[in-house]
């Protein structure tokens, strides 16, 4: 029976793999609930069937309620973690702008460096041309 339940949970998780992360997390908590509810002590479950006392029923319901509250807290915790990990659109745009500005600054520095090199080469070529023109004038 435990193998059947594990297979059912695996099948449920496999079929839901195309969902959003939030839905995946909720489905995991649901699978957790489905897997753990049958784990209540068998004696308590059998006692409900055989016992005329409503206290046994209340006991099992209390355990189930406690489990559900714990699962909800777990779900809320993971949702809060998920929200912390995902930056807002404004933060994302600010980061992209900062990256673009840094790239622009780097490219401007590179352009200035090449312009200085080109200007140096022009000066060298002009000096060389003047030298050759002077030599030609002498001849």
Secondary structure, DSSP 8 states (H G I E B T S, - for coil): -HHHHHHHHHHHHHHTTTS-HHHHHHHHHHHHHHHHHTTS-HHHHHHHHH---HHHHHHHHHHHHHHHHHHHHHHHHHHHHHHHHS--HHHHHHHHHHHHHHHHHHHHHHHHHHHHHHHHHHHHHHHHHHHHHHHHHH-
